[in-house]
Amino acid sequence: MDSTIAAISTPIGVGGISIIRVSGKDAYKIASKVFRPFKIDDFNIEPRRMYLGEFKAENFNEKCMMVWFKAPYSYTGEDVVEFQCHGGTVIAKGVLDALINNGATLAGAGEFTKRAFVNGKLTLDEAEGVMDMINAESESEVRAGYNLLQGNLSKEINQIQGQLTKMMAKIEVTLDYPENDYEEQTAMETVASVNGIIERLEYLLKTSTTGQIVKNGSKVLILGKPNVGKSSLLNAILNYDRAIVTSIKGTTRDMLEETYTYKGVKFVLTDTAGLHEANDEVEKIGIEKARQAINYADVVLLVLDSSTKITDEDIEIINMCKDKNTIVVVNKSDIGKNIDLSQYNFKYVVMVSAINKKGIEELKSAVYNLVIDENIVNSNLMITSARHVEAIKKAINYAHDVVNGIDMGITLDVVSIDLKNLWLALGEITGNNNNESIINEIFSGFCVGK
C-alpha cells in the first residue's frame, strides 16, 4: 500500500461541513501544496493540532480547517491529513480533485479501514464493528458495534488461540522427546483444555440468537381473520397511522412492513391480509403470502376479537401458529368481552384496545421478553455476525475432533493438525489467518471515505 489515498468522508450534499481525508506516505507533502495556514510561514505545522487556513483548489479558494495525524498515531497507522471545509457538493469535490491532481489517488470502498487493519490498528472483527456502528438503526446495534470495536471479541479469541498455541507447543515437545513418556499426560491435559474451550465457544454461540436479532431486527407478524383490528394494531404499535383502516373486509391485501424500536432493539413489524376464504384473486395472493410468512416470523401476534366468540376461522389460524412463538392479542377489549379462551392453553395472552392504545406497552414488552435475553443484550460480548457464527461452529467441530480423536487413541501428531485447524477457524474472526478473500469481501461492504 505505497499509494496515498483521498476521499470525501462525509455524505455528499448540502451540510455544515464536509470532511476530506488523505492517508499515505505523501499525505503531508500533498497537503503542503494546496493548504496555507494563516499566520504560519512555510507550512511549519505540528501533528494533532487544528489549523485554520486557505485551501487552493483548481478554480476557487476555500477557507477551511486542517489537521495532520503523524504515523503511526492515526486511524490508518499512516500519515493522515483531514480537511474540514464548508459543506456542499462543489466545494468538497473541488478539494478532492485538487488533492488527486497533486498526487493522491481516489480511495476504494473501505480502504482507510482496510489500511488500519493491515497496519495492525484494528482486527478484522473490530473493523466490522466500525461498519456495524455506521449502519446501526437502533441503540443496541450501536452498543454491539462499539463492543466489537473495543476488541471485546478479539481479546476472547486471542486468549483461546494463545491456549491452543501452548497446547501445540507442548505436543511438539512431547513428540520430540518420546523417552520421557509424557504422551498420555499431555493427551489428558489437552482434552481438559479443549473441553474448556468448547464451553467458551458454545457460550459465544448462544449469544448469537439474541445478537442476530439485535443486528437484523426481530420479525413480528400480525395475523388473524378479517376485521379483528390487525391494521389498527399496527398503527397503535407504531404510534402513527401507517395502515388504512376500514370496516370493509379485505382492505389489507398485501403485506405491510415497518420497523419500530423498543428498549433500544429493532423490531420488523408486518401487517397481513385477513385469513379467510377469499374470492378476489388479488386478495388470495395476499392471504397466501401471509401463510408463508408464518415460517419466517420470530413472533406471531395472533389477533382475536374480544367482542365475539371464537370462530372456525380463528381455530384454523390458531392451529397454524401452534409451533411458533405466539402471543394471543385479544383486541377490542374496550367494546366488551364475549370471547372465551378457557379451553385453550395459550402461554401468552395480552388484552388490548388498538383504537384507544390500551395494553400496547404491555404487548411491546411481551414481544421483547419473548425474543431478547437482557443479560446478553446488555453484556459486553455478543455475537451479531453470521460470519462469526459460522467460524465459531467450525471451530467447535474441530475442537470435538480433537477430543474424540484422543479418546479413540489417535496419535498426538494427528491431533495437532486438528488443533491447528481449530486455531485457523478462530483466526477467520479476527483476520489473523490471512484469508485474503474474506478480508476483501468485508471491506468491499464499506462506504468510500471510511
Rosetta blueprint (number, residue, H / E / L):
1 M L
2 D L
3 S L
4 T L
5 I E
6 A E
7 A E
8 I E
9 S L
10 T L
11 P L
12 I L
13 G L
14 V L
15 G L
16 G L
17 I E
18 S E
19 I E
20 I E
21 R E
22 V E
23 S E
24 G L
25 K L
26 D L
27 A H
28 Y H
29 K H
30 I H
31 A H
32 S H
33 K H
34 V H
35 F E
36 R E
37 P E
38 F L
39 K L
40 I L
41 D L
42 D L
43 F L
44 N L
45 I L
46 E L
47 P L
48 R L
49 R L
50 M E
51 Y E
52 L E
53 G E
54 E E
55 F E
56 K E
57 A L
58 E L
59 N L
60 F L
61 N E
62 E E
63 K E
64 C E
65 M E
66 M E
67 V E
68 W E
69 F E
70 K L
71 A L
72 P L
73 Y L
74 S L
75 Y L
76 T L
77 G L
78 E L
79 D L
80 V E
81 V E
82 E E
83 F E
84 Q E
85 C E
86 H E
87 G L
88 G L
89 T H
90 V H
91 I H
92 A H
93 K H
94 G H
95 V H
96 L H
97 D H
98 A H
99 L H
100 I H
101 N H
102 N L
103 G L
104 A L
105 T E
106 L E
107 A L
108 G L
109 A E
110 G L
111 E H
112 F H
113 T H
114 K H
115 R H
116 A H
117 F H
118 V H
119 N L
120 G L
121 K L
122 L L
123 T L
124 L H
125 D H
126 E H
127 A H
128 E H
129 G H
130 V H
131 M H
132 D H
133 M H
134 I H
135 N H
136 A L
137 E L
138 S L
139 E H
140 S H
141 E H
142 V H
143 R H
144 A H
145 G H
146 Y H
147 N H
148 L H
149 L H
150 Q L
151 G L
152 N H
153 L H
154 S H
155 K H
156 E H
157 I H
158 N H
159 Q H
160 I H
161 Q H
162 G H
163 Q H
164 L H
165 T H
166 K H
167 M H
168 M H
169 A H
170 K H
171 I H
172 E H
173 V H
174 T H
175 L H
176 D H
177 Y L
178 P H
179 E H
180 N H
181 D L
182 Y L
183 E H
184 E H
185 Q H
186 T H
187 A H
188 M H
189 E H
190 T H
191 V H
192 A H
193 S H
194 V H
195 N H
196 G H
197 I H
198 I H
199 E H
200 R H
201 L H
202 E H
203 Y H
204 L H
205 L H
206 K H
207 T H
208 S H
209 T H
210 T H
211 G H
212 Q H
213 I H
214 V H
215 K H
216 N H
217 G L
218 S E
219 K E
220 V E
221 L E
222 I E
223 L E
224 G L
225 K L
226 P L
227 N L
228 V L
229 G L
230 K H
231 S H
232 S H
233 L H
234 L H
235 N H
236 A H
237 I H
238 L H
239 N L
240 Y L
241 D L
242 R L
243 A L
244 I L
245 V L
246 T L
247 S L
248 I L
249 K L
250 G L
251 T L
252 T L
253 R L
254 D L
255 M L
256 L E
257 E E
258 E E
259 T E
260 Y E
261 T E
262 Y E
263 K L
264 G L
265 V E
266 K E
267 F E
268 V E
269 L E
270 T E
271 D E
272 T L
273 A L
274 G L
275 L L
276 H L
277 E L
278 A L
279 N L
280 D L
281 E H
282 V H
283 E H
284 K H
285 I H
286 G H
287 I H
288 E H
289 K H
290 A H
291 R H
292 Q H
293 A H
294 I H
295 N H
296 Y H
297 A L
298 D L
299 V E
300 V E
301 L E
302 L E
303 V E
304 L E
305 D E
306 S L
307 S L
308 T L
309 K L
310 I L
311 T L
312 D H
313 E H
314 D H
315 I H
316 E H
317 I H
318 I H
319 N H
320 M H
321 C L
322 K L
323 D L
324 K L
325 N L
326 T E
327 I E
328 V E
329 V E
330 V E
331 N E
332 K L
333 S L
334 D L
335 I L
336 G L
337 K L
338 N L
339 I L
340 D L
341 L L
342 S L
343 Q L
344 Y L
345 N L
346 F L
347 K L
348 Y L
349 V E
350 V E
351 M E
352 V L
353 S E
354 A L
355 I L
356 N L
357 K L
358 K E
359 G L
360 I H
361 E H
362 E H
363 L H
364 K H
365 S H
366 A H
367 V H
368 Y H
369 N H
370 L H
371 V H
372 I L
373 D L
374 E H
375 N H
376 I H
377 V H
378 N L
379 S L
380 N L
381 L L
382 M L
383 I L
384 T L
385 S L
386 A H
387 R H
388 H H
389 V H
390 E H
391 A H
392 I H
393 K H
394 K H
395 A H
396 I H
397 N H
398 Y H
399 A H
400 H H
401 D H
402 V H
403 V H
404 N H
405 G H
406 I H
407 D H
408 M L
409 G L
410 I L
411 T L
412 L H
413 D H
414 V H
415 V H
416 S H
417 I H
418 D H
419 L H
420 K H
421 N H
422 L H
423 W H
424 L H
425 A H
426 L H
427 G H
428 E H
429 I H
430 T H
431 G L
432 N L
433 N L
434 N L
435 N L
436 E H
437 S H
438 I H
439 I H
440 N H
441 E H
442 I H
443 F H
444 S L
445 G L
446 F L
447 C L
448 V E
449 G L
450 K L
